[in-house]
């Protein structure tokens, strides 16, 4: 490693995902092809729910055979591997869970999505623990999944835990994808870190995966076709940004540190009348006329037993 540099290569895999059967064999094939073309890659990241698609009926206990296959693939190529996420079943509870595998094929991290996409990601419970891990002589990495990034507290917590790179598998096939691209840039800038947002295709999303640097600039944005996204990054850029400022201007992490005691909304026992006034977290229903005015008539919360995910258009 050159003095003053901490170079590391990460590849995102944006691939077609099926909702009806396992995608694991295709993921393994993609990994074989990727490592044949780019043998210098040191870490590979797949999209959210890539292995089995967005239906909770495919939830399974951890560890399982598929995770074992990914461990073998990581060991085969001597790479760090984040094979997206899959639904994890713990008794009657289902989580959206990502694992981290090191180059020896060992499980070194597990993260359960903290913010399932309610009210649409039905029947999935939120996780409660953050996930960071160290790549020796390189730096610290954090894991986040899809809707988590809409809540800046999640990425800010990873940054305060020392994460210099946030790995962010996502499954977005909805019309708010362009909004997410702006959130990805903002997340990288306000946390002064690299941000790898890897989306899928088909039942796995509408693509447009994006990699942002610690100044919030887009380093690469994919299209809406299958792509490998191999990127070499320098984690010293994160250190310089955090010490000297974004573009040598704002220093958000230091400013956040110096004002930690002032955020009263997070204090235990605090009340939030305005937030409470917004009503329950439920799906909106059709708009209909009522007493001469247009209003949204909300339907009752869906049953927890409905295990299908993101079926707004009854697409799958």
C-alpha positions as CSV (number, residue, x, y, z in Angstrom):
1,X,0.0,0.0,0.0
2,X,1.4,3.4,-0.9
3,X,2.2,5.7,2.0
4,X,-0.6,8.0,2.7
5,X,-3.2,5.9,0.8
6,X,-5.7,3.3,1.8
7,X,-6.9,2.0,-1.5
8,X,-9.6,-0.7,-1.6
9,X,-11.7,-2.1,-4.4
10,X,-15.4,-2.7,-4.1
11,X,-17.8,-4.1,-6.8
12,X,-21.5,-3.7,-6.8
13,X,-23.6,-6.2,-8.8
14,X,-26.8,-4.9,-10.3
15,X,-28.6,-7.9,-11.6
16,X,-32.1,-9.2,-12.6
17,X,-33.9,-10.7,-9.6
18,X,-36.8,-13.1,-9.8
19,X,-39.6,-13.2,-7.2
20,X,-40.7,-16.7,-8.0
21,X,-37.6,-18.8,-7.4
22,X,-34.1,-18.8,-6.0
23,X,-31.5,-16.4,-7.6
24,X,-28.6,-17.9,-5.6
25,X,-27.1,-19.9,-8.5
26,X,-27.2,-16.8,-10.8
27,X,-25.6,-14.8,-8.1
28,X,-22.8,-17.4,-7.9
29,X,-22.4,-17.3,-11.7
30,X,-22.3,-13.5,-11.7
31,X,-19.6,-13.6,-9.0
32,X,-17.6,-16.1,-11.1
33,X,-17.8,-13.8,-14.2
34,X,-17.0,-10.7,-12.1
35,X,-13.9,-12.2,-10.6
36,X,-12.7,-13.5,-13.9
37,X,-12.9,-10.0,-15.5
38,X,-11.9,-8.0,-12.4
39,X,-9.6,-10.3,-10.3
40,X,-8.3,-7.2,-8.4
41,X,-11.7,-6.7,-6.7
42,X,-11.6,-7.1,-2.9
43,X,-15.2,-6.8,-1.9
44,X,-18.5,-7.6,-3.6
45,X,-22.0,-6.2,-2.7
46,X,-25.3,-7.5,-4.1
47,X,-28.7,-5.8,-3.8
48,X,-31.3,-6.2,-1.1
49,X,-33.3,-9.5,-1.1
50,X,-31.3,-10.6,-4.2
51,X,-31.1,-14.2,-3.2
52,X,-34.8,-15.0,-3.1
53,X,-36.7,-11.9,-4.1
54,X,-39.2,-9.7,-2.3
55,X,-41.6,-12.3,-0.9
56,X,-41.5,-13.3,2.8
57,X,-42.8,-16.8,2.0
58,X,-39.1,-17.6,1.2
59,X,-37.9,-16.6,4.7
60,X,-35.6,-19.1,6.3
61,X,-33.6,-19.7,9.4
62,X,-30.0,-18.4,9.7
63,X,-27.4,-19.8,9.0
64,X,-28.6,-21.9,6.0
65,X,-27.3,-23.6,2.9
66,X,-27.4,-20.5,0.8
67,X,-25.3,-18.6,3.3
68,X,-22.9,-21.6,3.3
69,X,-22.6,-21.3,-0.5
70,X,-21.8,-17.6,-0.2
71,X,-19.2,-18.4,2.4
72,X,-17.6,-20.9,0.0
73,X,-17.6,-18.3,-2.8
74,X,-15.9,-15.7,-0.6
75,X,-13.2,-18.2,0.4
76,X,-12.8,-19.3,-3.2
77,X,-11.9,-15.8,-4.3
78,X,-10.5,-14.4,-1.1
79,X,-12.9,-11.5,-1.0
80,X,-15.2,-9.8,1.4
81,X,-18.8,-10.6,0.4
82,X,-22.1,-8.9,1.3
83,X,-24.7,-11.1,-0.6
84,X,-27.5,-8.5,-0.3
85,X,-30.0,-9.6,2.2
86,X,-32.7,-12.2,2.6
87,X,-35.6,-12.8,4.9
88,X,-34.6,-14.4,8.1
89,X,-37.1,-16.4,10.1
90,X,-36.8,-16.6,13.9
91,X,-39.7,-18.6,15.2
92,X,-42.8,-16.7,14.0
93,X,-40.7,-13.5,13.5
94,X,-39.3,-12.4,10.1
95,X,-36.4,-9.9,9.6
96,X,-34.8,-8.5,6.5
97,X,-31.2,-9.5,7.2
98,X,-27.8,-9.0,5.6
99,X,-24.6,-10.9,6.5
100,X,-21.0,-10.0,6.1
101,X,-18.5,-12.7,5.1
102,X,-14.7,-12.3,5.2
103,X,-12.1,-13.6,2.7
104,X,-11.7,-16.8,4.8
105,X,-15.4,-17.5,4.4
106,X,-16.3,-16.6,8.0
107,X,-19.4,-14.8,9.1
108,X,-18.2,-11.7,10.8
109,X,-21.3,-9.5,10.8
110,X,-25.1,-9.6,10.6
111,X,-27.5,-6.7,10.2
112,X,-31.3,-6.7,10.5
113,X,-32.9,-3.8,8.7
114,X,-34.1,-1.2,11.2
115,X,-36.7,0.5,9.1
116,X,-38.8,-2.0,7.1
117,X,-40.7,-0.2,4.3
118,X,-43.9,0.2,6.3
119,X,-46.8,0.1,5.6
120,X,-45.8,-1.9,2.6
121,X,-43.1,-4.4,3.9
122,X,-45.8,-6.2,5.8
123,X,-45.0,-8.8,8.4
124,X,-41.3,-7.9,8.7
125,X,-40.0,-6.8,12.1
126,X,-37.3,-4.1,12.6
127,X,-33.9,-4.9,13.9
128,X,-32.3,-3.1,16.8
129,X,-28.5,-3.4,16.4
130,X,-26.1,-1.5,14.2
131,X,-23.4,-3.3,12.2
132,X,-19.8,-2.1,11.6
133,X,-16.8,-4.2,10.8
134,X,-13.1,-3.6,10.2
135,X,-11.1,-4.5,7.1
136,X,-7.6,-4.8,8.4
137,X,-5.2,-2.1,7.3
138,X,-8.0,-0.5,5.3
139,X,-10.8,0.9,7.5
140,X,-14.2,0.5,9.1
141,X,-17.3,-0.3,7.1
142,X,-21.0,0.0,8.1
143,X,-24.1,-1.8,6.8
144,X,-27.5,-0.2,6.0
145,X,-30.4,-1.5,4.0
146,X,-32.7,0.4,1.6
147,X,-35.3,2.5,3.6
148,X,-32.9,2.9,6.5
149,X,-31.2,5.8,4.6
150,X,-34.4,7.8,4.8
151,X,-33.7,8.1,8.5
152,X,-30.4,10.1,8.9
153,X,-30.0,8.8,12.4
154,X,-29.1,5.4,11.1
155,X,-26.2,6.6,8.9
156,X,-25.1,9.2,11.4
157,X,-24.8,6.5,14.0
158,X,-22.7,4.4,11.7
159,X,-20.4,7.4,11.1
160,X,-20.1,8.1,14.8
161,X,-19.1,4.5,15.3
162,X,-16.3,5.1,12.8
163,X,-17.7,3.8,9.5
164,X,-15.8,5.3,6.6
165,X,-17.8,3.4,4.0
166,X,-21.5,2.6,4.2
167,X,-22.6,-0.5,2.2
168,X,-26.3,-0.1,1.3
169,X,-28.1,-2.9,-0.5
170,X,-31.5,-1.7,-1.7
171,X,-34.6,-2.9,-3.5
172,X,-36.4,0.0,-5.0
173,X,-38.6,-0.4,-8.0
174,X,-40.9,2.6,-7.3
175,X,-41.1,6.1,-8.7
176,X,-39.2,7.6,-5.8
177,X,-35.8,6.2,-7.0
178,X,-34.6,9.6,-8.1
179,X,-35.4,10.9,-4.6
180,X,-33.2,8.2,-3.2
181,X,-30.3,9.2,-5.4
182,X,-30.4,12.6,-3.8
183,X,-30.6,11.0,-0.4
184,X,-27.6,8.9,-1.2
185,X,-25.5,12.0,-2.1
186,X,-26.7,13.8,1.0
187,X,-25.9,10.8,3.2
188,X,-22.3,10.6,1.8
189,X,-21.8,14.4,2.3
190,X,-23.2,14.9,5.8
191,X,-21.4,11.8,7.1
192,X,-18.2,12.5,5.0
193,X,-18.0,8.9,3.9
194,X,-18.3,6.7,0.8
195,X,-21.8,5.4,0.1
196,X,-22.4,2.3,-2.0
197,X,-26.1,2.0,-2.9
198,X,-26.7,-1.2,-4.9
199,X,-30.1,-1.7,-6.4
200,X,-31.5,-4.7,-8.4
201,X,-33.6,-5.1,-11.5
202,X,-36.9,-6.8,-12.2
203,X,-38.5,-7.9,-9.0
204,X,-35.3,-6.6,-7.4
205,X,-35.8,-2.9,-8.4
206,X,-35.3,-0.5,-11.2
207,X,-31.6,-0.1,-11.1
208,X,-29.7,3.2,-11.0
209,X,-27.3,2.0,-8.4
210,X,-25.0,4.8,-7.3
211,X,-21.6,5.2,-5.6
212,X,-20.9,8.5,-3.9
213,X,-17.7,9.9,-2.4
214,X,-17.2,11.7,1.0
215,X,-17.8,15.1,-0.6
216,X,-21.3,13.9,-1.9
217,X,-20.2,13.8,-5.5
218,X,-21.5,10.9,-7.6
219,X,-18.5,8.7,-8.6
220,X,-20.7,6.4,-10.7
221,X,-24.3,5.9,-11.4
222,X,-25.5,2.8,-13.2
223,X,-28.3,2.6,-15.7
224,X,-31.2,0.2,-15.8
225,X,-29.5,-2.8,-17.2
226,X,-27.4,-5.5,-15.6
227,X,-24.0,-4.1,-14.6
228,X,-20.9,-4.8,-12.7
229,X,-19.7,-1.7,-10.8
230,X,-16.0,-2.1,-9.8
231,X,-14.6,0.9,-8.0
232,X,-11.3,1.6,-6.4
233,X,-11.6,4.0,-3.5
234,X,-9.1,5.7,-1.2
235,X,-10.2,5.8,2.4
236,X,-7.7,8.6,3.1
237,X,-10.1,10.9,1.3
238,X,-12.6,10.2,4.2
239,X,-9.9,11.1,6.8
240,X,-9.0,14.3,4.9
241,X,-12.7,15.3,4.6
242,X,-13.4,14.7,8.2
243,X,-10.4,16.6,9.4
244,X,-10.5,19.5,6.9
245,X,-14.1,19.7,5.8
246,X,-16.3,18.8,2.8
247,X,-14.5,20.6,-0.1
248,X,-12.5,22.3,2.7
249,X,-15.7,23.9,3.9
250,X,-18.2,22.5,6.3
251,X,-17.1,20.0,9.0
252,X,-20.5,18.3,9.8
253,X,-19.2,15.5,11.9
254,X,-17.2,17.8,14.2
255,X,-20.1,20.2,14.5
256,X,-22.5,17.3,15.3
257,X,-20.0,16.1,18.0
258,X,-19.9,19.5,19.6
259,X,-23.6,19.9,19.8
260,X,-24.7,16.4,20.9
261,X,-26.4,17.6,24.1
262,X,-28.9,19.9,22.3
263,X,-31.1,17.4,20.6
264,X,-34.0,17.2,23.0
265,X,-36.3,15.3,20.7
266,X,-34.3,12.2,21.4
267,X,-34.4,12.5,25.2
268,X,-36.2,9.6,27.0
269,X,-39.7,10.5,27.9
270,X,-40.0,13.4,25.4
271,X,-43.4,14.0,23.9
272,X,-44.1,14.8,20.3
273,X,-47.6,16.3,19.9
274,X,-47.2,17.2,16.2
275,X,-45.9,13.8,15.2
276,X,-48.7,12.1,17.2
277,X,-51.2,14.3,15.3
278,X,-50.2,12.7,11.9
279,X,-52.2,9.6,12.7
280,X,-51.3,5.9,12.4
281,X,-48.9,4.4,9.9
282,X,-51.3,2.8,7.5
283,X,-51.8,2.5,3.7
284,X,-53.8,5.4,2.1
285,X,-56.9,4.3,0.2
286,X,-58.7,5.8,-2.7
287,X,-59.6,9.5,-2.7
288,X,-63.3,10.1,-2.6
289,X,-65.6,13.1,-2.2
290,X,-67.0,13.7,1.3
291,X,-69.2,16.6,2.2
292,X,-68.1,18.5,-0.9
293,X,-64.3,18.2,-0.3
294,X,-61.7,15.7,-1.5
295,X,-60.2,13.7,1.3
296,X,-58.1,10.6,1.8
297,X,-60.1,7.8,3.3
298,X,-57.7,5.4,5.1
299,X,-58.2,1.7,5.2
300,X,-57.6,-0.3,8.4
301,X,-54.1,-1.7,8.9
302,X,-53.5,-4.9,6.8
303,X,-53.3,-8.2,8.6
304,X,-49.9,-9.3,9.8
305,X,-50.4,-12.6,8.2
306,X,-50.1,-11.1,4.7
307,X,-46.5,-12.1,3.8
308,X,-46.3,-10.6,0.3
309,X,-44.0,-7.7,-0.1
310,X,-44.4,-4.5,-2.2
311,X,-47.3,-5.8,-4.3
312,X,-48.8,-2.3,-4.9
313,X,-49.5,-3.0,-8.6
314,X,-50.1,-6.8,-8.1
315,X,-47.1,-7.2,-10.3
316,X,-45.8,-10.5,-9.0
